[in-house]
Amino acid sequence: MFGLKRVKKDIHVEGMHCGHCAASVEEAIKALDGVKSVKADPKSGIVNIVSAKAIDEAAVAQAVRNAGFEVK
């Protein structure tokens, strides 16, 4: 797997209360360029992001806001 870059980032999202909330956040972040996987845990509010390139934190925050939530 030489040459494959993987950048990992965990963020905290406020307002996720259920699986539907988590799915909305995941879908919004997955749409961003370079994002390979997203896993949101509604209980802890933690969202794990794996990207093929540097993660644009402003773009992630905007995607989360567009989904109706806030990055803490």
All heavy atoms as TSV, in Angstrom:
chain	resi	resn	atom	element	x	y	z
A	1	MET	N	N	0.813	-1.193	0.000
A	1	MET	CA	C	0.000	0.000	0.000
A	1	MET	C	C	0.852	1.250	0.000
A	1	MET	O	O	0.530	2.225	0.632
A	1	MET	CB	C	-0.925	-0.018	1.200
A	1	MET	CG	C	-1.877	-1.140	1.219
A	1	MET	SD	S	-3.477	-0.500	1.660
A	1	MET	CE	C	-4.303	-2.001	2.015
A	2	PHE	N	N	1.953	1.186	-0.687
A	2	PHE	CA	C	2.820	2.339	-0.783
A	2	PHE	C	C	2.159	3.413	-1.638
A	2	PHE	O	O	1.501	3.122	-2.612
A	2	PHE	CB	C	4.167	1.941	-1.395
A	2	PHE	CG	C	4.921	0.992	-0.505
A	2	PHE	CD1	C	4.947	-0.357	-0.765
A	2	PHE	CD2	C	5.584	1.459	0.611
A	2	PHE	CE1	C	5.619	-1.240	0.053
A	2	PHE	CE2	C	6.265	0.595	1.448
A	2	PHE	CZ	C	6.286	-0.761	1.168
A	3	GLY	N	N	2.366	4.660	-1.252
A	3	GLY	CA	C	1.838	5.771	-2.025
A	3	GLY	C	C	0.403	6.151	-1.674
A	3	GLY	O	O	-0.100	7.123	-2.177
A	4	LEU	N	N	-0.268	5.358	-0.830
A	4	LEU	CA	C	-1.629	5.686	-0.433
A	4	LEU	C	C	-1.596	6.473	0.869
A	4	LEU	O	O	-1.167	5.961	1.898
A	4	LEU	CB	C	-2.470	4.422	-0.246
A	4	LEU	CG	C	-2.694	3.578	-1.482
A	4	LEU	CD1	C	-3.511	2.346	-1.117
A	4	LEU	CD2	C	-3.387	4.372	-2.564
A	5	LYS	N	N	-2.021	7.704	0.797
A	5	LYS	CA	C	-2.026	8.568	1.971
A	5	LYS	C	C	-3.368	8.421	2.688
A	5	LYS	O	O	-4.415	8.397	2.058
A	5	LYS	CB	C	-1.818	10.021	1.527
A	5	LYS	CG	C	-1.742	11.002	2.660
A	5	LYS	CD	C	-1.468	12.386	2.133
A	5	LYS	CE	C	-1.416	13.390	3.259
A	5	LYS	NZ	N	-1.191	14.733	2.786
A	6	ARG	N	N	-3.312	8.322	3.996
A	6	ARG	CA	C	-4.525	8.263	4.801
A	6	ARG	C	C	-4.373	9.267	5.941
A	6	ARG	O	O	-3.449	9.171	6.733
A	6	ARG	CB	C	-4.734	6.877	5.366
A	6	ARG	CG	C	-5.176	5.868	4.339
A	6	ARG	CD	C	-5.390	4.532	4.961
A	6	ARG	NE	N	-6.725	4.009	5.153
A	6	ARG	CZ	C	-7.661	3.878	4.229
A	6	ARG	NH1	N	-7.463	4.318	3.042
A	6	ARG	NH2	N	-8.804	3.308	4.505
A	7	VAL	N	N	-5.292	10.182	5.987
A	7	VAL	CA	C	-5.309	11.177	7.044
A	7	VAL	C	C	-6.526	10.881	7.911
A	7	VAL	O	O	-7.635	10.722	7.397
A	7	VAL	CB	C	-5.404	12.610	6.457
A	7	VAL	CG1	C	-5.463	13.635	7.571
A	7	VAL	CG2	C	-4.245	12.882	5.527
A	8	LYS	N	N	-6.304	10.807	9.220
A	8	LYS	CA	C	-7.402	10.526	10.142
A	8	LYS	C	C	-7.642	11.729	11.040
A	8	LYS	O	O	-6.697	12.387	11.462
A	8	LYS	CB	C	-7.076	9.299	10.992
A	8	LYS	CG	C	-6.928	8.035	10.177
A	8	LYS	CD	C	-6.581	6.869	11.058
A	8	LYS	CE	C	-6.391	5.621	10.221
A	8	LYS	NZ	N	-6.051	4.464	11.048
A	9	LYS	N	N	-8.910	11.980	11.315
A	9	LYS	CA	C	-9.276	13.106	12.180
A	9	LYS	C	C	-10.540	12.729	12.937
A	9	LYS	O	O	-11.466	12.163	12.361
A	9	LYS	CB	C	-9.532	14.352	11.333
A	9	LYS	CG	C	-10.037	15.533	12.118
A	9	LYS	CD	C	-9.040	16.637	12.083
A	9	LYS	CE	C	-9.522	17.820	12.890
A	9	LYS	NZ	N	-8.664	18.091	14.004
A	10	ASP	N	N	-10.581	13.043	14.210
A	10	ASP	CA	C	-11.784	12.885	15.017
A	10	ASP	C	C	-12.306	14.274	15.363
A	10	ASP	O	O	-11.523	15.159	15.719
A	10	ASP	CB	C	-11.486	12.132	16.317
A	10	ASP	CG	C	-11.110	10.688	16.095
A	10	ASP	OD1	O	-11.391	10.159	15.005
A	10	ASP	OD2	O	-10.538	10.079	17.016
A	11	ILE	N	N	-13.616	14.442	15.232
A	11	ILE	CA	C	-14.247	15.705	15.618
A	11	ILE	C	C	-15.410	15.387	16.559
A	11	ILE	O	O	-15.894	14.255	16.602
A	11	ILE	CB	C	-14.750	16.519	14.402
A	11	ILE	CG1	C	-15.820	15.750	13.619
A	11	ILE	CG2	C	-13.591	16.919	13.503
A	11	ILE	CD1	C	-16.525	16.579	12.564
A	12	HIS	N	N	-15.845	16.387	17.296
A	12	HIS	CA	C	-17.003	16.229	18.174
A	12	HIS	C	C	-18.145	17.047	17.588
A	12	HIS	O	O	-17.977	18.237	17.313
A	12	HIS	CB	C	-16.687	16.702	19.600
A	12	HIS	CG	C	-17.791	16.412	20.544
A	12	HIS	ND1	N	-18.769	17.318	20.820
A	12	HIS	CD2	C	-18.098	15.301	21.252
A	12	HIS	CE1	C	-19.630	16.786	21.673
A	12	HIS	NE2	N	-19.240	15.556	21.957
A	13	VAL	N	N	-19.283	16.389	17.394
A	13	VAL	CA	C	-20.449	17.048	16.809
A	13	VAL	C	C	-21.558	17.099	17.852
A	13	VAL	O	O	-21.903	16.081	18.452
A	13	VAL	CB	C	-20.928	16.311	15.542
A	13	VAL	CG1	C	-22.224	16.912	15.011
A	13	VAL	CG2	C	-19.848	16.362	14.464
A	14	GLU	N	N	-22.109	18.283	18.054
A	14	GLU	CA	C	-23.207	18.478	19.002
A	14	GLU	C	C	-24.543	18.236	18.323
A	14	GLU	O	O	-24.732	18.611	17.168
A	14	GLU	CB	C	-23.209	19.929	19.503
A	14	GLU	CG	C	-22.426	20.142	20.736
A	14	GLU	CD	C	-22.594	21.554	21.271
A	14	GLU	OE1	O	-23.307	22.376	20.680
A	14	GLU	OE2	O	-21.969	21.829	22.289
A	15	GLY	N	N	-25.460	17.611	19.050
A	15	GLY	CA	C	-26.827	17.492	18.578
A	15	GLY	C	C	-27.208	16.164	17.959
A	15	GLY	O	O	-28.365	15.969	17.612
A	16	MET	N	N	-26.257	15.245	17.823
A	16	MET	CA	C	-26.611	13.922	17.297
A	16	MET	C	C	-27.241	13.117	18.425
A	16	MET	O	O	-26.615	12.914	19.466
A	16	MET	CB	C	-25.367	13.179	16.782
A	16	MET	CG	C	-24.755	13.734	15.549
A	16	MET	SD	S	-23.479	12.639	14.858
A	16	MET	CE	C	-22.302	12.522	16.206
A	17	HIS	N	N	-28.477	12.678	18.216
A	17	HIS	CA	C	-29.173	11.941	19.269
A	17	HIS	C	C	-29.549	10.524	18.871
A	17	HIS	O	O	-29.973	9.749	19.719
A	17	HIS	CB	C	-30.443	12.692	19.676
A	17	HIS	CG	C	-30.175	14.067	20.169
A	17	HIS	ND1	N	-29.543	14.334	21.358
A	17	HIS	CD2	C	-30.405	15.282	19.615
A	17	HIS	CE1	C	-29.419	15.634	21.528
A	17	HIS	NE2	N	-29.933	16.232	20.480
A	18	CYS	N	N	-29.432	10.200	17.574
A	18	CYS	CA	C	-29.885	8.883	17.126
A	18	CYS	C	C	-29.115	8.461	15.871
A	18	CYS	O	O	-28.279	9.211	15.351
A	18	CYS	CB	C	-31.380	8.923	16.820
A	18	CYS	SG	S	-31.817	10.000	15.420
A	19	GLY	N	N	-29.427	7.291	15.395
A	19	GLY	CA	C	-28.783	6.779	14.198
A	19	GLY	C	C	-29.055	7.619	12.964
A	19	GLY	O	O	-28.194	7.757	12.093
A	20	HIS	N	N	-30.252	8.189	12.885
A	20	HIS	CA	C	-30.577	9.044	11.739
A	20	HIS	C	C	-29.725	10.309	11.750
A	20	HIS	O	O	-29.273	10.767	10.696
A	20	HIS	CB	C	-32.067	9.408	11.725
A	20	HIS	CG	C	-32.957	8.241	11.468
A	20	HIS	ND1	N	-32.957	7.550	10.289
A	20	HIS	CD2	C	-33.873	7.634	12.263
A	20	HIS	CE1	C	-33.839	6.567	10.354
A	20	HIS	NE2	N	-34.397	6.593	11.547
A	21	CYS	N	N	-29.517	10.865	12.928
A	21	CYS	CA	C	-28.654	12.046	13.053
A	21	CYS	C	C	-27.234	11.704	12.593
A	21	CYS	O	O	-26.626	12.440	11.813
A	21	CYS	CB	C	-28.597	12.513	14.506
A	21	CYS	SG	S	-30.139	13.104	15.202
A	22	ALA	N	N	-26.721	10.579	13.084
A	22	ALA	CA	C	-25.375	10.157	12.725
A	22	ALA	C	C	-25.266	9.930	11.217
A	22	ALA	O	O	-24.278	10.334	10.593
A	22	ALA	CB	C	-25.000	8.892	13.490
A	23	ALA	N	N	-26.282	9.308	10.625
A	23	ALA	CA	C	-26.267	9.051	9.182
A	23	ALA	C	C	-26.259	10.352	8.392
A	23	ALA	O	O	-25.581	10.454	7.363
A	23	ALA	CB	C	-27.468	8.200	8.791
A	24	SER	N	N	-26.973	11.364	8.865
A	24	SER	CA	C	-26.993	12.663	8.189
A	24	SER	C	C	-25.612	13.312	8.205
A	24	SER	O	O	-25.160	13.852	7.201
A	24	SER	CB	C	-27.995	13.606	8.866
A	24	SER	OG	O	-29.297	13.129	8.700
A	25	VAL	N	N	-24.951	13.238	9.349
A	25	VAL	CA	C	-23.609	13.805	9.476
A	25	VAL	C	C	-22.631	13.033	8.591
A	25	VAL	O	O	-21.823	13.630	7.872
A	25	VAL	CB	C	-23.152	13.811	10.954
A	25	VAL	CG1	C	-21.683	14.155	11.078
A	25	VAL	CG2	C	-23.995	14.790	11.759
A	26	GLU	N	N	-22.710	11.713	8.637
A	26	GLU	CA	C	-21.824	10.890	7.810
A	26	GLU	C	C	-21.991	11.204	6.325
A	26	GLU	O	O	-21.005	11.376	5.605
A	26	GLU	CB	C	-22.101	9.398	8.051
A	26	GLU	CG	C	-21.652	8.910	9.399
A	26	GLU	CD	C	-22.052	7.476	9.694
A	26	GLU	OE1	O	-22.782	6.860	8.886
A	26	GLU	OE2	O	-21.626	6.980	10.754
A	27	GLU	N	N	-23.222	11.284	5.879
A	27	GLU	CA	C	-23.501	11.567	4.465
A	27	GLU	C	C	-22.944	12.926	4.051
A	27	GLU	O	O	-22.349	13.071	2.983
A	27	GLU	CB	C	-25.008	11.519	4.220
A	27	GLU	CG	C	-25.398	11.696	2.773
A	27	GLU	CD	C	-26.899	11.593	2.565
A	27	GLU	OE1	O	-27.559	10.826	3.288
A	27	GLU	OE2	O	-27.398	12.297	1.676
A	28	ALA	N	N	-23.122	13.922	4.901
A	28	ALA	CA	C	-22.638	15.270	4.586
A	28	ALA	C	C	-21.117	15.301	4.466
A	28	ALA	O	O	-20.563	15.914	3.545
A	28	ALA	CB	C	-23.110	16.256	5.654
A	29	ILE	N	N	-20.429	14.628	5.366
A	29	ILE	CA	C	-18.962	14.636	5.353
A	29	ILE	C	C	-18.419	13.761	4.227
A	29	ILE	O	O	-17.433	14.115	3.575
A	29	ILE	CB	C	-18.401	14.215	6.726
A	29	ILE	CG1	C	-18.803	15.244	7.793
A	29	ILE	CG2	C	-16.884	14.080	6.671
A	29	ILE	CD1	C	-18.467	14.848	9.213
A	30	LYS	N	N	-19.057	12.630	3.961
A	30	LYS	CA	C	-18.611	11.740	2.884
A	30	LYS	C	C	-18.636	12.424	1.525
A	30	LYS	O	O	-17.900	12.039	0.618
A	30	LYS	CB	C	-19.482	10.487	2.825
A	30	LYS	CG	C	-19.124	9.456	3.845
A	30	LYS	CD	C	-20.020	8.234	3.699
A	30	LYS	CE	C	-19.817	7.273	4.836
A	30	LYS	NZ	N	-20.774	6.155	4.791
A	31	ALA	N	N	-19.471	13.432	1.369
A	31	ALA	CA	C	-19.578	14.144	0.094
A	31	ALA	C	C	-18.368	15.044	-0.175
A	31	ALA	O	O	-18.188	15.516	-1.302
A	31	ALA	CB	C	-20.864	14.973	0.068
A	32	LEU	N	N	-17.548	15.283	0.843
A	32	LEU	CA	C	-16.387	16.154	0.676
A	32	LEU	C	C	-15.282	15.451	-0.107
A	32	LEU	O	O	-15.087	14.231	0.027
A	32	LEU	CB	C	-15.857	16.602	2.041
A	32	LEU	CG	C	-16.824	17.431	2.882
A	32	LEU	CD1	C	-16.226	17.694	4.256
A	32	LEU	CD2	C	-17.168	18.734	2.180
A	33	ASP	N	N	-14.561	16.206	-0.882
A	33	ASP	CA	C	-13.491	15.687	-1.728
A	33	ASP	C	C	-12.415	14.997	-0.900
A	33	ASP	O	O	-11.917	15.557	0.074
A	33	ASP	CB	C	-12.876	16.834	-2.527
A	33	ASP	CG	C	-11.843	16.366	-3.526
A	33	ASP	OD1	O	-12.075	15.329	-4.166
A	33	ASP	OD2	O	-10.803	17.028	-3.642
A	34	GLY	N	N	-12.080	13.773	-1.277
A	34	GLY	CA	C	-10.994	13.045	-0.637
A	34	GLY	C	C	-11.399	12.170	0.525
A	34	GLY	O	O	-10.644	11.310	0.952
A	35	VAL	N	N	-12.603	12.376	1.073
A	35	VAL	CA	C	-13.033	11.604	2.240
A	35	VAL	C	C	-13.305	10.164	1.814
A	35	VAL	O	O	-14.045	9.910	0.868
A	35	VAL	CB	C	-14.281	12.225	2.901
A	35	VAL	CG1	C	-14.815	11.334	4.003
A	35	VAL	CG2	C	-13.939	13.604	3.457
A	36	LYS	N	N	-12.674	9.228	2.506
A	36	LYS	CA	C	-12.811	7.808	2.200
A	36	LYS	C	C	-13.831	7.119	3.099
A	36	LYS	O	O	-14.550	6.235	2.660
A	36	LYS	CB	C	-11.456	7.101	2.331
A	36	LYS	CG	C	-10.433	7.587	1.341
A	36	LYS	CD	C	-10.887	7.288	-0.070
A	36	LYS	CE	C	-9.882	7.775	-1.082
A	36	LYS	NZ	N	-10.387	7.709	-2.439
A	37	SER	N	N	-13.862	7.497	4.378
A	37	SER	CA	C	-14.835	6.893	5.285
A	37	SER	C	C	-15.148	7.839	6.432
A	37	SER	O	O	-14.334	8.680	6.803
A	37	SER	CB	C	-14.325	5.554	5.823
A	37	SER	OG	O	-13.242	5.749	6.695
A	38	VAL	N	N	-16.360	7.670	6.958
A	38	VAL	CA	C	-16.821	8.474	8.094
A	38	VAL	C	C	-17.639	7.557	8.988
A	38	VAL	O	O	-18.477	6.793	8.515
A	38	VAL	CB	C	-17.718	9.650	7.639
A	38	VAL	CG1	C	-18.179	10.466	8.839
A	38	VAL	CG2	C	-17.019	10.528	6.630
A	39	LYS	N	N	-17.396	7.625	10.284
A	39	LYS	CA	C	-18.181	6.869	11.253
A	39	LYS	C	C	-18.555	7.803	12.397
A	39	LYS	O	O	-17.685	8.330	13.090
A	39	LYS	CB	C	-17.358	5.681	11.783
A	39	LYS	CG	C	-18.083	4.845	12.801
A	39	LYS	CD	C	-19.282	4.153	12.206
A	39	LYS	CE	C	-19.981	3.306	13.256
A	39	LYS	NZ	N	-21.379	3.129	12.991
A	40	ALA	N	N	-19.855	8.026	12.562
A	40	ALA	CA	C	-20.346	8.910	13.613
A	40	ALA	C	C	-21.003	8.086	14.714
A	40	ALA	O	O	-21.793	7.185	14.438
A	40	ALA	CB	C	-21.356	9.897	13.029
A	41	ASP	N	N	-20.677	8.396	15.954
A	41	ASP	CA	C	-21.266	7.733	17.118
A	41	ASP	C	C	-22.181	8.737	17.824
A	41	ASP	O	O	-21.685	9.674	18.463
A	41	ASP	CB	C	-20.166	7.257	18.061
A	41	ASP	CG	C	-20.713	6.584	19.308
A	41	ASP	OD1	O	-21.944	6.370	19.408
A	41	ASP	OD2	O	-19.909	6.268	20.198
A	42	PRO	N	N	-23.508	8.555	17.718
A	42	PRO	CA	C	-24.418	9.534	18.314
A	42	PRO	C	C	-24.339	9.612	19.835
A	42	PRO	O	O	-24.605	10.664	20.408
A	42	PRO	CB	C	-25.801	9.073	17.851
A	42	PRO	CG	C	-25.647	7.645	17.489
A	42	PRO	CD	C	-24.220	7.466	17.054
A	43	LYS	N	N	-23.940	8.526	20.493
A	43	LYS	CA	C	-23.858	8.551	21.958
A	43	LYS	C	C	-22.735	9.449	22.447
A	43	LYS	O	O	-22.914	10.241	23.360
A	43	LYS	CB	C	-23.661	7.146	22.508
A	43	LYS	CG	C	-24.911	6.325	22.493
A	43	LYS	CD	C	-24.703	5.019	23.203
A	43	LYS	CE	C	-25.997	4.239	23.230
A	43	LYS	NZ	N	-25.878	3.007	23.991
A	44	SER	N	N	-21.563	9.328	21.831
A	44	SER	CA	C	-20.410	10.122	22.270
A	44	SER	C	C	-20.308	11.449	21.526
A	44	SER	O	O	-19.648	12.370	21.987
A	44	SER	CB	C	-19.114	9.335	22.056
A	44	SER	OG	O	-18.860	9.171	20.668
A	45	GLY	N	N	-20.927	11.514	20.336
A	45	GLY	CA	C	-20.807	12.712	19.511
A	45	GLY	C	C	-19.519	12.752	18.699
A	45	GLY	O	O	-19.249	13.718	18.013
A	46	ILE	N	N	-18.740	11.680	18.774
A	46	ILE	CA	C	-17.459	11.638	18.062
A	46	ILE	C	C	-17.663	11.137	16.638
A	46	ILE	O	O	-18.362	10.150	16.403
A	46	ILE	CB	C	-16.450	10.736	18.795
A	46	ILE	CG1	C	-16.192	11.253	20.208
A	46	ILE	CG2	C	-15.144	10.607	18.011
A	46	ILE	CD1	C	-15.557	12.627	20.273
A	47	VAL	N	N	-17.030	11.827	15.697
A	47	VAL	CA	C	-17.068	11.442	14.295
A	47	VAL	C	C	-15.632	11.181	13.859
A	47	VAL	O	O	-14.770	12.041	13.997
A	47	VAL	CB	C	-17.695	12.553	13.423
A	47	VAL	CG1	C	-17.700	12.146	11.960
A	47	VAL	CG2	C	-19.102	12.878	13.895
A	48	ASN	N	N	-15.383	9.969	13.349
A	48	ASN	CA	C	-14.069	9.580	12.849
A	48	ASN	C	C	-14.070	9.749	11.336
A	48	ASN	O	O	-14.926	9.194	10.661
A	48	ASN	CB	C	-13.755	8.123	13.180
A	48	ASN	CG	C	-13.986	7.795	14.638
A	48	ASN	OD1	O	-14.932	7.087	14.946
A	48	ASN	ND2	N	-13.171	8.288	15.519
A	49	ILE	N	N	-13.087	10.497	10.835
A	49	ILE	CA	C	-12.975	10.767	9.397
A	49	ILE	C	C	-11.644	10.212	8.903
A	49	ILE	O	O	-10.610	10.432	9.526
A	49	ILE	CB	C	-13.028	12.278	9.113
A	49	ILE	CG1	C	-14.282	12.905	9.720
A	49	ILE	CG2	C	-12.943	12.552	7.608
A	49	ILE	CD1	C	-14.261	14.424	9.752
A	50	VAL	N	N	-11.691	9.516	7.771
A	50	VAL	CA	C	-10.478	9.051	7.097
A	50	VAL	C	C	-10.527	9.619	5.688
A	50	VAL	O	O	-11.519	9.468	4.976
A	50	VAL	CB	C	-10.379	7.513	7.051
A	50	VAL	CG1	C	-9.142	7.081	6.273
A	50	VAL	CG2	C	-10.369	6.934	8.453
A	51	SER	N	N	-9.430	10.283	5.312
A	51	SER	CA	C	-9.369	10.950	4.012
A	51	SER	C	C	-8.099	10.557	3.275
A	51	SER	O	O	-7.097	10.177	3.887
A	51	SER	CB	C	-9.404	12.469	4.218
A	51	SER	OG	O	-9.322	13.145	2.987
A	52	ALA	N	N	-8.150	10.688	1.962
A	52	ALA	CA	C	-6.984	10.405	1.123
A	52	ALA	C	C	-6.060	11.611	1.035
A	52	ALA	O	O	-4.977	11.523	0.473
A	52	ALA	CB	C	-7.435	9.995	-0.268
A	53	LYS	N	N	-6.500	12.750	1.568
A	53	LYS	CA	C	-5.673	13.953	1.550
A	53	LYS	C	C	-5.970	14.775	2.795
A	53	LYS	O	O	-6.810	14.396	3.602
A	53	LYS	CB	C	-5.929	14.759	0.275
A	53	LYS	CG	C	-7.342	15.261	0.116
A	53	LYS	CD	C	-7.477	15.992	-1.206
A	53	LYS	CE	C	-8.743	16.798	-1.259
A	53	LYS	NZ	N	-8.812	17.622	-2.442
A	54	ALA	N	N	-5.286	15.889	2.941
A	54	ALA	CA	C	-5.486	16.748	4.111
A	54	ALA	C	C	-6.972	17.079	4.272
A	54	ALA	O	O	-7.676	17.326	3.292
A	54	ALA	CB	C	-4.675	18.026	3.966
A	55	ILE	N	N	-7.411	17.059	5.513
A	55	ILE	CA	C	-8.821	17.324	5.806
A	55	ILE	C	C	-9.017	18.819	6.010
A	55	ILE	O	O	-8.371	19.428	6.857
A	55	ILE	CB	C	-9.267	16.527	7.038
A	55	ILE	CG1	C	-9.180	15.025	6.733
A	55	ILE	CG2	C	-10.672	16.922	7.469
A	55	ILE	CD1	C	-9.383	14.129	7.930
A	56	ASP	N	N	-9.916	19.383	5.221
A	56	ASP	CA	C	-10.243	20.804	5.311
A	56	ASP	C	C	-11.252	20.974	6.449
A	56	ASP	O	O	-12.444	20.702	6.277
A	56	ASP	CB	C	-10.820	21.284	3.977
A	56	ASP	CG	C	-11.158	22.762	3.969
A	56	ASP	OD1	O	-11.229	23.399	5.044
A	56	ASP	OD2	O	-11.363	23.293	2.855
A	57	GLU	N	N	-10.760	21.397	7.599
A	57	GLU	CA	C	-11.618	21.499	8.782
A	57	GLU	C	C	-12.765	22.481	8.598
A	57	GLU	O	O	-13.871	22.242	9.090
A	57	GLU	CB	C	-10.787	21.870	10.000
A	57	GLU	CG	C	-9.837	20.754	10.399
A	57	GLU	CD	C	-9.028	21.062	11.632
A	57	GLU	OE1	O	-9.530	21.781	12.526
A	57	GLU	OE2	O	-7.893	20.567	11.711
A	58	ALA	N	N	-12.543	23.559	7.858
A	58	ALA	CA	C	-13.615	24.522	7.604
A	58	ALA	C	C	-14.705	23.892	6.746
A	58	ALA	O	O	-15.896	24.104	6.994
A	58	ALA	CB	C	-13.059	25.775	6.929
A	59	ALA	N	N	-14.313	23.106	5.759
A	59	ALA	CA	C	-15.292	22.433	4.892
A	59	ALA	C	C	-16.079	21.387	5.679
A	59	ALA	O	O	-17.292	21.238	5.485
A	59	ALA	CB	C	-14.597	21.793	3.700
A	60	VAL	N	N	-15.398	20.677	6.581
A	60	VAL	CA	C	-16.080	19.693	7.424
A	60	VAL	C	C	-17.095	20.397	8.313
A	60	VAL	O	O	-18.249	19.975	8.410
A	60	VAL	CB	C	-15.073	18.885	8.271
A	60	VAL	CG1	C	-15.791	18.055	9.327
A	60	VAL	CG2	C	-14.222	17.992	7.380
A	61	ALA	N	N	-16.685	21.474	8.951
A	61	ALA	CA	C	-17.586	22.218	9.833
A	61	ALA	C	C	-18.792	22.740	9.065
A	61	ALA	O	O	-19.925	22.680	9.556
A	61	ALA	CB	C	-16.843	23.371	10.505
A	62	GLN	N	N	-18.577	23.226	7.855
A	62	GLN	CA	C	-19.686	23.736	7.040
A	62	GLN	C	C	-20.625	22.602	6.642
A	62	GLN	O	O	-21.853	22.762	6.682
A	62	GLN	CB	C	-19.168	24.457	5.794
A	62	GLN	CG	C	-20.270	25.119	4.982
A	62	GLN	CD	C	-21.016	26.183	5.779
A	62	GLN	OE1	O	-20.409	27.080	6.361
A	62	GLN	NE2	N	-22.342	26.077	5.834
A	63	ALA	N	N	-20.089	21.458	6.274
A	63	ALA	CA	C	-20.912	20.299	5.912
A	63	ALA	C	C	-21.773	19.861	7.104
A	63	ALA	O	O	-22.951	19.558	6.949
A	63	ALA	CB	C	-20.035	19.158	5.427
A	64	VAL	N	N	-21.165	19.858	8.292
A	64	VAL	CA	C	-21.895	19.490	9.507
A	64	VAL	C	C	-23.010	20.500	9.776
A	64	VAL	O	O	-24.135	20.119	10.088
A	64	VAL	CB	C	-20.933	19.366	10.710
A	64	VAL	CG1	C	-21.694	19.232	12.021
A	64	VAL	CG2	C	-19.993	18.180	10.514
A	65	ARG	N	N	-22.696	21.786	9.645
A	65	ARG	CA	C	-23.738	22.829	9.826
A	65	ARG	C	C	-24.867	22.669	8.808
A	65	ARG	O	O	-26.040	22.811	9.147
A	65	ARG	CB	C	-23.123	24.228	9.724
A	65	ARG	CG	C	-22.445	24.685	10.993
A	65	ARG	CD	C	-22.124	26.173	10.980
A	65	ARG	NE	N	-21.172	26.529	9.937
A	65	ARG	CZ	C	-19.852	26.425	10.044
A	65	ARG	NH1	N	-19.307	25.962	11.151
A	65	ARG	NH2	N	-19.069	26.775	9.057
A	66	ASN	N	N	-24.501	22.380	7.562
A	66	ASN	CA	C	-25.510	22.195	6.517
A	66	ASN	C	C	-26.432	21.014	6.825
A	66	ASN	O	O	-27.589	20.980	6.390
A	66	ASN	CB	C	-24.865	22.000	5.148
A	66	ASN	CG	C	-24.224	23.269	4.622
A	66	ASN	OD1	O	-24.455	24.360	5.126
A	66	ASN	ND2	N	-23.393	23.124	3.617
A	67	ALA	N	N	-25.920	20.040	7.569
A	67	ALA	CA	C	-26.720	18.875	7.966
A	67	ALA	C	C	-27.567	19.175	9.202
A	67	ALA	O	O	-28.365	18.335	9.619
A	67	ALA	CB	C	-25.804	17.678	8.222
A	68	GLY	N	N	-27.379	20.350	9.803
A	68	GLY	CA	C	-28.185	20.768	10.936
A	68	GLY	C	C	-27.555	20.555	12.303
A	68	GLY	O	O	-28.227	20.569	13.326
A	69	PHE	N	N	-26.222	20.385	12.320
A	69	PHE	CA	C	-25.508	20.143	13.569
A	69	PHE	C	C	-24.344	21.106	13.699
A	69	PHE	O	O	-24.081	21.882	12.792
A	69	PHE	CB	C	-25.014	18.679	13.603
A	69	PHE	CG	C	-26.146	17.694	13.442
A	69	PHE	CD1	C	-26.493	17.236	12.176
A	69	PHE	CD2	C	-26.875	17.265	14.518
A	69	PHE	CE1	C	-27.537	16.347	11.997
A	69	PHE	CE2	C	-27.937	16.390	14.356
A	69	PHE	CZ	C	-28.267	15.923	13.098
A	70	GLU	N	N	-23.636	21.050	14.823
A	70	GLU	CA	C	-22.502	21.939	15.063
A	70	GLU	C	C	-21.278	21.155	15.493
A	70	GLU	O	O	-21.388	20.209	16.281
A	70	GLU	CB	C	-22.818	22.964	16.157
A	70	GLU	CG	C	-23.761	24.065	15.738
A	70	GLU	CD	C	-23.189	24.988	14.668
A	70	GLU	OE1	O	-21.974	25.258	14.668
A	70	GLU	OE2	O	-23.979	25.435	13.823
A	71	VAL	N	N	-20.130	21.576	14.995
A	71	VAL	CA	C	-18.862	21.020	15.463
A	71	VAL	C	C	-18.532	21.728	16.763
A	71	VAL	O	O	-18.591	22.950	16.843
A	71	VAL	CB	C	-17.731	21.227	14.429
A	71	VAL	CG1	C	-16.398	20.765	14.998
A	71	VAL	CG2	C	-18.055	20.469	13.143
A	72	LYS	N	N	-18.204	20.965	17.780
A	72	LYS	CA	C	-17.908	21.531	19.097
A	72	LYS	C	C	-16.436	21.800	19.236
A	72	LYS	O	O	-15.603	21.116	18.732
A	72	LYS	CB	C	-18.377	20.552	20.165
A	72	LYS	CG	C	-18.350	21.101	21.546
A	72	LYS	CD	C	-19.012	20.112	22.461
A	72	LYS	CE	C	-19.099	20.692	23.853
A	72	LYS	NZ	N	-19.659	19.769	24.805
